[in-house]
Amino acid sequence: MIDLKLSEKQKKSQERPTSIEPADYPWGTRLRFETDQIKKLGLEGMRGGEMVSINAVAKILEIRIRDTGKDDKIESMEIQVQKAEILPMDDAKKKMRKAVAKEVWND
């Protein structure tokens, strides 16, 4: 897994009003689900701050490359999550152990 958390240098270079604290993670890395999706995913009763595991299938919708006229180019990508499974970490660990056991020992 790759940690997308911003470095202190990246946080300081973010453009924002001075009254707003810098974010720990870059814009666009947050997922938001509404009531219907929460019910479909079985996430009722979850609490803020709980860690979950996400397994998803997504489609790349668009890739953009912007030439800034300097020595660098800025790339961005839009991805549409189409199917997802979100589990509390303990359940995800149990599921992973079971999958590994099945793969390794044909259980």
C-alpha positions, 0 to 999 in steps of 0.5 A: 500500500502506498501512503498518499499523506502530504509531506510537511513541505507539500502542506506548506506549498498548498494555496489556501486562505491563511485561516484554513489548516493545511490538509494531511492528504491531497484534494481528490483522495477522499470518498463520500457516500450518501445514505443509499450507498452506506446501506448498500455497502453495509456501513450503518453503525460505523463511527468517524475515526474507524479504519476500514479496508476498501476493495474496489473496481474502477474505470479511468475516465480521463487523463489530463496532461497540462504543460505549464511552460516550465520544465514540468508537466502536471498530470491528473486522472479521474477514476470512477469507482463502479463497485466497492467492498468496504469492511472494518479492518478486523473483518478485512484481515480475517477475509485476507487470511482466509483467501491466503490460506485457500490460495496457499493450502487449497483450503 
